Amino acid sequence: MQLSAPGLQPTATQARALAPDAARGFALLFIAIANLTVYLYGREQGILFRPLDPGVGDRIADVLGALFIDNRSFPLFSLLFAYGIHQLVTREERRGTPWPVVRGLLAKRNTWLFVFGALHGLLLFMGDIMHTYALAGFVLILLMRSPSWVLWLVFGITAPLAIAFGSGDGAAASGLSEMETGAIVQMPSVLSETFLDAQAARVGEFLPFLAFAPLTVLGVLPPMMLGLIMARHQLLERPWEHARTVRLIAMAGVAAAVIGGIPFALGLAFGFEPGPGWFLAGSLHSATGILAGAGYAALFALIVARSQQAGTAPGPIVGALTALGRRSMSGYLAQSVIFLLLMPAWSLGLGGTVGTGGAFLIGTGAWLVTLLGAVLLERAGKPGPAEWAIRRLSYGKPPASAAQHPHS
């Protein structure tokens, strides 16, 4: 059976749940801020591989990053990715679409997502996450119809591995690392003097990430398992039916983010003595980040619950976040384009002059630009360019009736 069979079409904008999109739009702010620190070069590294900048604004940005952003944004986005996959499958099942057809659609979407991610990594940003999500998406296909106890089992197996990987965030503070310029280790392309040199360097940066992508998948599977479990209970679509549970997840997750980030925050704010204990702090930071992802998602469900339940239009802030969340891939790619125009030595070279405080502001500004772009596209009734491309490649040409609306 062909994937372009009648009825197999993307979700109309009007049919989408509000909270996942709003949370996704907000998560892009944290992703922008977290990713931008990789573009800073020429300084010694410390906790979370952040440059050791002495300014007060830099210290404030570092503390906020340790408590709320680093190791908290990608678990949120991973959870929402799995949640969205479950929504797609549920919608097609309600339409009567056979599982082999849905499975084929998911495989095709993941394949194209991998292509998009690989191109992003090779051409724009070596820290691409889309190719990892694409590979994890194939695991989700295998687990989609499994009982919930299997999802919890996968969570239990992969979470310790993800936490162990996270211990490395304390490597530069452990005394076992002698890194002096983060750019040389993390992203050499930002030091290139010409655009072509940077492109050549980026290939060498990204290929190791591509080779180790199966291991990276293990790091995103724990929050994805939580996303599937939450989706099975429609915690984000209908939070008012699970008010106590959603509130508990929100409070516990946000509290975990803060508590788990305190050791790193204190070290970044007041300095630190190198020692192996920072590896343990890294594990704690990673573990609580998984919980924070679920907490942030639940918090957004509570924020938009009233308008969801009443069926009324969201306020302007939630509406703008939702518009960006519906175009999250385009927003994510646009961030990389903006950063390349500002940060590397071959462009404006801000990566060698601003500290983490400046990076915080630049990341926020870039996110606001994408937010405005998403709002304008929403008003025009247009999808993001990346969303349009991947839907067209996955679904084929939509029928005339479906082409009148932007789709998820």
C-alpha positions as a printed Julia matrix, in Angstrom:
408×3 Matrix{Float64}:
   0.0    0.0    0.0
   1.33   3.42  -0.92
   2.12   6.02   1.71
   0.16   8.54  -0.28
  -3.02   6.56   0.21
  -6.15   8.68   0.68
  -6.54   9.93   4.23
  -2.88   9.69   5.12
  -2.16  13.39   5.6
  -0.47  15.64   8.18
  -2.5   16.97  11.06
  -4.34  20.19  10.32
  -3.17  23.1   12.47
  -6.59  23.47  14.04
  -6.51  19.85  15.25
  -3.18  20.1   17.06
  -2.88  20.05  20.84
  -1.73  23.39  22.19
   0.63  22.49  25.05
   3.18  20.37  23.14
   3.59  23.07  20.49
   3.89  25.88  23.05
   6.45  23.9   25.05
   8.37  23.12  21.87
   8.47  26.79  20.92
   9.78  27.76  24.34
  12.31  24.92  24.36
  13.95  26.48  21.32
  14.92  29.44  23.52
  16.84  27.17  25.87
  18.36  25.29  22.94
  19.59  28.54  21.39
  21.23  29.66  24.62
  22.78  26.25  25.3
  24.13  25.8   21.76
  25.59  29.28  21.52
  28.17  28.65  24.24
  29.86  26.17  21.88
  30.69  29.1   19.59
  32.77  30.87  22.27
  36.49  30.4   21.8
  39.88  31.42  23.11
  39.22  30.86  26.82
  39.82  28.16  29.37
  36.9   25.84  30.02
  35.26  24.83  33.25
  32.04  23.18  34.37
  29.65  22.23  31.58
  32.49  23.17  29.19
  31.56  26.8   29.7
  34.34  29.39  29.31
  35.61  30.74  32.61
  34.45  34.32  32.11
  34.94  36.65  35.09
  32.15  39.17  34.48
  29.12  39.4   36.74
  26.77  39.04  33.78
  28.65  35.95  32.68
  28.34  34.39  36.12
  24.61  35.11  36.2
  24.17  33.51  32.78
  26.2   30.48  33.9
  24.08  30.0   37.01
  20.84  30.26  35.04
  22.22  27.81  32.51
  23.24  25.29  35.16
  19.9   25.47  36.98
  17.41  25.66  34.12
  18.94  25.2   30.66
  21.95  22.92  30.21
  20.99  19.23  30.21
  17.36  20.37  30.58
  16.48  21.65  27.1
  17.3   18.54  25.08
  15.38  16.18  27.43
  12.34  18.44  27.02
  12.68  18.46  23.25
  13.29  14.69  23.18
  10.19  14.06  25.26
   8.12  16.26  22.95
   9.51  14.49  19.88
   8.29  11.12  21.16
   5.01  12.65  22.3
   4.43  13.99  18.79
   5.18  10.63  17.2
   2.61   9.0   19.46
   0.05  11.65  18.52
   0.63  10.95  14.84
   0.18   7.22  15.31
  -2.96   7.7   17.42
  -4.5   10.0   14.83
  -3.89   7.52  12.01
  -5.27   4.63  14.06
  -8.46   6.59  14.66
  -8.72   7.13  10.93
  -8.44   3.41  10.38
  -5.03   3.53   8.7
  -3.39   0.08   8.88
  -0.34  -0.15  11.1
   2.02  -1.21   8.26
   1.13   2.01   6.43
   1.7    4.14   9.54
   4.96   2.33  10.22
   6.1    3.01   6.67
   5.24   6.68   7.03
   7.23   6.94  10.25
  10.19   5.19   8.65
  10.07   7.57   5.71
   9.83  10.63   7.97
  12.75   9.42  10.08
  14.83   8.76   6.99
  14.3   12.28   5.7
  14.85  13.71   9.18
  18.2   11.93   9.25
  19.1   13.46   5.88
  18.11  16.93   7.06
  20.1   16.46  10.26
  23.2   15.22   8.46
  23.11  18.18   6.09
  22.64  20.52   9.04
  25.63  18.99  10.8
  27.85  19.13   7.73
  26.88  22.6    6.54
  25.84  24.61   9.6
  26.37  23.15  13.09
  28.28  20.07  14.17
  26.07  19.69  17.27
  23.01  18.75  15.22
  20.44  16.7   17.15
  18.0   15.89  14.33
  20.0   12.94  13.03
  20.0   11.49  16.55
  16.24  11.94  16.83
  15.82  10.26  13.46
  17.72   7.16  14.61
  15.85   7.17  17.91
  12.64   7.43  15.88
  13.29   3.98  14.43
  13.53   2.64  18.0
  10.21   4.35  18.76
   8.62   2.52  15.83
   9.64  -0.79  17.4
   8.31   0.25  20.81
   5.19   2.14  19.75
   2.78  -0.76  20.29
   4.62  -2.31  23.24
   2.98  -2.44  26.68
   3.9    0.33  29.08
   6.04  -1.96  31.22
   8.38  -2.38  28.24
   8.74   1.39  27.97
   9.58   1.6   31.65
  12.1   -1.22  31.2
  13.81   0.62  28.35
  13.82   3.75  30.5
  15.41   1.82  33.36
  18.11   0.39  31.12
  19.01   3.54  29.21
  18.71   6.15  31.98
  21.84   4.99  33.87
  23.79   5.06  30.6
  22.59   8.58  29.83
  23.48   9.69  33.34
  26.96   8.18  32.99
  27.47  10.1   29.75
  26.43  13.27  31.58
  29.18  12.85  34.15
  31.58  14.16  31.51
  30.12  17.65  31.9
  32.32  17.95  34.97
  35.44  16.77  33.13
  37.0   20.19  32.71
  36.53  20.84  36.45
  37.81  17.45  37.55
  41.51  18.21  37.14
  41.8   15.37  34.64
  41.34  17.63  31.63
  43.89  20.11  30.36
  41.71  21.86  27.8
  42.61  25.53  27.49
  40.64  26.75  24.49
  37.22  25.23  24.15
  36.92  26.07  20.47
  39.95  23.95  19.59
  38.41  20.94  21.27
  34.71  21.4   20.62
  34.27  23.3   17.37
  37.45  24.17  15.43
  35.46  25.6   12.53
  34.71  28.81  14.47
  38.43  29.63  14.36
  38.64  29.35  10.57
  39.49  32.58   8.79
  37.4   31.89   5.69
  33.99  30.43   5.03
  35.41  27.63   2.87
  37.95  26.67   5.52
  35.16  26.56   8.08
  33.08  24.3    5.85
  35.99  21.89   5.45
  36.64  21.89   9.2
  32.98  21.26   9.94
  33.06  17.98   8.03
  35.8   16.77  10.34
  33.82  17.97  13.36
  30.55  16.32  12.48
  31.66  12.93  11.14
  32.69  11.65  14.6
  29.29  12.73  15.94
  27.69  10.82  13.09
  29.78   7.75  13.8
  28.85   7.76  17.5
  25.18   8.59  16.88
  23.98   5.15  18.09
  25.5    5.94  21.49
  23.95   9.39  21.45
  20.57   7.74  20.9
  20.92   6.1   24.31
  21.08   9.58  25.82
  17.75  10.69  24.35
  15.79   7.47  24.86
  15.01   8.02  28.59
  13.05  11.27  28.06
  11.51   9.77  24.92
  10.17   6.87  26.95
   8.64   9.36  29.37
   7.14  11.17  26.38
   5.47   8.0   25.1
   4.11   7.16  28.55
   2.75  10.67  29.05
   1.21  10.61  25.57
  -0.61   7.36  26.27
  -2.43   9.15  29.08
  -2.87  12.4   27.1
  -1.32  14.37  29.93
  -0.47  17.32  27.7
  -3.63  17.31  25.58
  -6.08  16.96  28.45
  -4.25  17.98  31.63
  -7.47  18.92  33.41
  -8.41  15.22  33.47
  -5.14  14.41  35.26
  -4.7   17.65  37.19
  -3.07  16.16  40.28
  -0.63  14.03  38.28
   0.34  16.85  35.94
   0.86  19.23  38.86
   3.03  16.69  40.64
   5.16  16.12  37.53
   5.55  19.86  37.01
   6.56  20.6   40.6
   8.86  17.59  40.94
  10.51  18.17  37.57
  11.23  21.87  38.05
  12.4   21.26  41.61
  14.71  18.51  40.36
  16.17  20.89  37.78
  17.04  23.44  40.45
  18.29  21.01  43.09
  20.35  19.0   40.62
  21.87  22.14  39.19
  23.0   23.65  42.51
  26.51  22.07  42.62
  27.36  23.27  39.12
  25.72  26.65  39.74
  27.8   27.23  42.88
  30.99  26.19  41.12
  30.29  28.51  38.2
  29.33  31.42  40.45
  32.09  31.26  43.04
  34.82  29.18  41.45
  35.75  25.58  42.08
  38.61  23.38  43.16
  39.39  20.66  40.6
  38.57  17.17  41.76
  36.84  13.93  40.79
  33.69  14.95  42.66
  32.66  17.02  39.67
  32.02  13.82  37.76
  29.39  12.96  40.39
  27.95  16.45  40.06
  27.74  15.88  36.32
  25.81  12.66  36.86
  23.4   14.43  39.2
  22.95  17.24  36.7
  22.18  14.79  33.9
  19.8   12.67  35.98
  17.75  15.63  37.17
  17.71  17.0   33.63
  15.66  14.0   32.49
  13.1   14.77  35.2
  13.22  18.46  34.33
  12.16  17.73  30.75
   8.98  16.08  31.97
   8.44  18.86  34.5
   8.72  21.62  31.92
   6.31  19.85  29.58
   3.78  19.4   32.39
   4.19  23.03  33.41
   3.24  24.2   29.93
   0.26  21.88  29.95
  -0.95  23.6   33.11
  -0.32  27.06  31.65
  -2.46  26.45  28.56
  -5.0   24.13  30.2
  -7.68  26.79  30.67
  -7.77  27.87  27.03
  -7.51  24.24  25.88
 -10.44  23.16  28.01
 -12.58  26.13  27.08
 -11.68  25.89  23.41
 -10.76  29.59  23.33
  -7.88  31.21  21.49
  -4.64  31.38  23.51
  -3.15  34.67  24.6
  -0.54  36.39  22.43
   2.47  34.91  24.22
   1.21  31.33  24.13
   0.01  31.9   20.59
   3.47  33.03  19.5
   5.15  30.09  21.23
   2.7   27.73  19.58
   3.4   29.23  16.16
   7.13  28.61  16.63
   6.52  25.14  18.05
   4.63  24.23  14.88
   7.7   25.31  12.92
  10.34  24.03  15.31
  12.59  22.5   12.67
  12.7   25.73  10.7
  13.35  27.67  13.91
  16.14  25.31  14.9
  17.85  25.59  11.51
  17.41  29.37  11.45
  19.27  29.61  14.76
  22.3   27.97  13.19
  22.24  30.37  10.25
  22.05  33.38  12.58
  24.86  32.08  14.77
  27.13  31.52  11.76
  26.6   35.12  10.66
  27.6   36.42  14.09
  29.98  34.17  15.99
  32.85  32.55  13.96
  36.13  34.29  13.22
  35.35  34.35   9.51
  32.12  36.32  10.1
  31.68  38.97  12.8
  33.86  37.06  15.24
  31.67  37.67  18.29
  32.57  34.22  19.63
  36.02  35.52  20.48
  34.85  38.67  22.24
  31.58  38.07  24.11
  31.29  36.0   27.26
  28.55  33.65  28.34
  26.42  36.62  29.41
  26.63  38.09  25.93
  25.95  34.69  24.43
  22.82  34.45  26.6
  21.56  37.73  25.14
  22.51  36.83  21.56
  20.78  33.46  21.85
  17.67  35.12  23.21
  17.74  37.66  20.4
  18.09  34.95  17.76
  15.15  33.09  19.3
  13.04  36.26  19.22
  13.81  36.65  15.52
  12.59  33.11  14.84
   9.57  33.73  17.06
   8.62  36.76  14.99
   9.11  34.84  11.77
   6.88  32.03  13.01
   4.13  34.49  13.99
   4.23  36.08  10.54
   4.02  32.65   8.88
   1.15  31.7   11.17
  -0.78  34.81  10.19
  -0.1   34.07   6.53
  -1.3   30.49   6.98
   2.06  29.08   5.86
   4.17  26.28   7.35
   7.86  26.69   7.99
  10.05  25.9    4.97
  11.68  22.87   6.62
   8.3   21.52   7.74
   6.9   22.0    4.24
   9.83  20.12   2.73
   9.81  17.14   5.06
   6.02  16.76   4.83
   6.12  16.9    1.06
   8.89  14.31   0.98
   7.13  12.08   3.52
   3.49  12.4    2.47
   3.75  13.39  -1.17
   1.68  16.14  -2.71
  -1.4   16.91  -0.54
  -4.86  16.91  -2.05
  -6.35  20.29  -2.92
  -8.6   20.31   0.16
  -5.67  19.73   2.5
  -3.4   22.26   0.82
  -5.57  25.11   2.06
  -4.18  24.89   5.61
  -0.73  24.68   7.17
  -0.12  21.28   8.72
   1.86  19.84  11.57
